[in-house]
Amino acid sequence: MDVETTSSPATIVEMEDDPAPIVMILATTLRRAEQTPKLAKMMRSAKGNVALRSTVDPQAATLRFGHGRVRVERGVAPDTHVTIATDLNRMSDENAPKPKVSGAATHLRLAFTASKVLDPPTGSWQEEAERFWAVIGTHPRSPNGLRVVCLDQRSELHLGATPAQYEIHGTAHRLTALFAGNTVFGEELLAGNLYGVGSLQHTAELTGRSLAFMMGR
């Protein structure tokens, strides 16, 4: 599938040419933040460079704010003003580890902006599920219907045809993280954070669709 590597007229977020996965993921997060007017205003007025670095693997990217836009590039740039170091794989955990931030003392406004736009607001798990289904539900290999069961709220949502060919069970927090594009379905299954009921074929397809959704494809 082709991936857009430059911004469209509707977004202020740009990516490097031939972007790495971490770059696509962060650009997708920023484009979601841009949908909130207050955050979009913060992004347009920000100036400076913020690096996000994983503490458990080589993943890293730099956000360059300036001239009303933000560009995402791989790696930690030498002219970075603020560096955020964290376990990127656990950012969506309910009790995620606190990141280590350097440079915030001298670039407080930039650090504050980064913290806000890298964690854009989400809707309820039902709203996020409907948004997710609107993107992946028409794919020919997706299940024709999805039953989502929220274990802690004891509620459920039916998407597409009924009876559904596939079911996803989990807490409201984990369901929201998945459907907002912050986690990958297969990884959540293996970690025991979510439970799937259905065929292996649909499990693989939903995993692939969730990864593509995370990267903005």
C-alpha positions in Angstrom: 0.0 0.0 0.0 1.4 3.4 -0.9 2.1 5.7 2.0 1.8 9.5 1.8 5.2 11.0 2.7 4.3 14.7 2.5 1.6 16.8 4.1 -1.7 17.4 2.4 -3.2 20.9 2.2 -5.4 20.0 5.2 -2.6 19.3 7.6 0.4 21.1 9.1 2.2 17.9 9.8 5.0 16.8 7.4 7.2 13.7 7.3 10.6 12.9 6.0 10.9 11.2 2.6 10.7 7.4 2.9 9.6 7.6 6.6 10.5 5.0 9.2 7.6 3.4 11.1 8.1 5.5 14.2 7.9 8.6 12.0 4.6 7.5 10.5 3.2 6.6 13.9 4.1 10.0 15.4 2.8 11.9 12.3 -0.5 10.1 12.7 -0.6 11.1 16.4 0.1 14.7 15.5 -2.5 14.8 12.8 -5.0 13.5 15.4 -3.9 16.3 17.8 -4.4 18.8 15.0 -8.1 17.9 14.9 -8.4 19.7 18.3 -8.3 23.4 17.6 -6.5 24.3 20.8 -3.7 21.8 20.1 -3.5 22.8 16.5 -3.0 26.4 17.6 -0.2 25.3 20.0 1.5 23.3 17.2 1.4 26.3 14.8 2.9 28.7 17.3 5.6 26.3 18.6 9.2 26.8 17.7 12.0 24.4 18.4 12.9 20.7 18.0 11.8 17.9 20.3 13.2 14.4 20.2 11.3 11.3 21.4 13.7 8.4 22.2 12.9 4.9 23.2 14.7 3.6 26.3 14.4 -0.1 25.3 15.3 -0.1 21.6 16.8 2.1 18.9 13.5 3.9 17.9 13.8 7.7 17.9 12.4 10.6 16.1 12.6 14.4 16.1 9.7 16.8 15.8 10.7 20.1 14.2 8.2 22.9 15.1 8.4 26.2 13.1 6.8 28.4 10.6 3.4 27.2 11.6 4.2 23.5 10.8 5.8 20.5 12.3 8.0 18.0 10.5 8.8 14.5 11.8 12.2 12.9 11.0 13.9 9.8 12.2 16.6 9.9 14.9 17.6 12.4 17.5 18.7 15.5 15.7 21.9 17.3 17.0 20.0 20.6 17.3 17.3 19.1 19.6 16.1 21.4 22.3 14.0 19.0 24.3 14.5 15.2 24.6 11.8 12.8 25.9 13.1 9.4 26.8 10.5 6.7 27.6 9.5 3.1 26.9 7.6 3.6 23.7 6.0 0.2 23.9 4.3 1.1 27.2 3.1 4.6 26.4 -0.5 3.3 26.2 -0.4 1.4 29.5 -2.9 2.6 32.1 0.1 3.1 34.4 2.7 4.0 31.9 6.2 4.8 33.2 7.0 8.5 33.6 9.2 9.7 30.8 12.5 11.4 31.5 12.6 14.9 29.9 15.8 16.9 29.4 15.8 20.5 28.2 12.4 21.4 29.7 13.9 23.9 32.1 15.1 26.2 29.3 12.4 25.4 26.9 9.4 25.0 29.1 6.7 26.1 26.6 8.1 23.7 23.9 8.2 20.8 26.3 4.6 21.5 27.4 3.4 21.7 23.8 5.1 18.4 23.0 3.5 16.7 26.0 0.1 17.8 24.9 0.2 17.1 21.2 1.8 13.6 21.7 -1.2 12.6 23.9 -4.2 13.9 22.0 -7.7 13.5 23.6 -9.7 10.4 22.7 -13.4 9.7 22.7 -15.1 6.9 24.5 -14.1 3.4 23.5 -17.4 3.1 21.5 -16.6 6.3 19.6 -13.1 5.2 18.8 -14.4 1.7 17.8 -16.8 3.3 15.3 -14.0 5.5 13.9 -11.7 2.4 13.5 -14.5 0.3 11.9 -15.2 3.1 9.4 -11.7 2.8 8.2 -11.1 -1.0 8.2 -14.6 -2.4 7.9 -14.8 -2.1 4.2 -11.6 -4.0 3.6 -12.4 -7.2 1.7 -10.5 -9.4 4.2 -11.9 -7.9 7.3 -14.6 -9.8 9.2 -18.1 -8.8 8.1 -19.0 -7.8 11.6 -17.3 -7.1 14.9 -18.7 -7.5 18.4 -16.8 -5.5 21.0 -17.3 -6.4 24.7 -16.1 -4.1 27.4 -15.3 -6.2 30.5 -15.1 -3.5 33.2 -18.1 -1.5 32.0 -20.1 -4.6 31.1 -21.3 -3.2 27.8 -20.9 -4.1 24.2 -21.1 -2.7 20.7 -21.9 -4.3 17.4 -20.3 -3.1 14.2 -21.1 -4.3 10.8 -23.1 -7.4 10.2 -24.7 -9.5 12.9 -24.0 -12.1 14.1 -20.5 -10.9 14.0 -17.7 -13.0 12.5 -15.2 -11.8 15.2 -15.3 -10.5 18.8 -12.8 -8.4 20.8 -13.0 -8.4 24.6 -11.1 -6.1 26.9 -11.2 -3.2 29.4 -12.4 0.3 28.3 -8.8 1.5 28.5 -7.4 -1.2 26.3 -10.2 -1.0 23.8 -9.8 2.8 23.6 -6.0 2.4 23.1 -6.5 -0.2 20.3 -9.2 1.7 18.4 -7.5 5.1 18.7 -4.5 3.6 16.9 -2.1 3.4 19.9 -1.6 -0.3 20.0 -1.4 -3.3 17.6 -4.1 -6.0 18.0 -1.9 -9.0 17.8 0.6 -7.7 20.3 -2.3 -6.9 22.7 -3.6 -10.5 22.3 -0.1 -12.0 23.0 0.2 -9.8 26.1 -3.2 -10.8 27.4 -4.5 -7.3 27.3 -7.2 -8.1 24.9 -9.1 -11.3 23.9 -10.2 -12.3 20.4 -12.9 -14.8 19.4 -12.8 -15.8 15.8 -10.7 -17.3 13.1 -6.9 -17.0 12.8 -7.4 -15.4 9.4 -9.4 -12.6 10.8 -7.0 -12.3 13.8 -4.1 -11.8 11.4 -6.1 -9.3 9.3 -7.2 -7.2 12.2 -3.6 -7.1 13.4 -2.5 -5.9 10.0 -5.3 -3.4 9.8 -4.6 -2.0 13.3 -0.9 -1.6 12.4 -1.8 0.3 9.2 -4.3 2.4 11.2 -1.6 3.3 13.7 0.7 4.4 10.8 -2.0 6.5 9.2 -2.5 4.3 6.1 
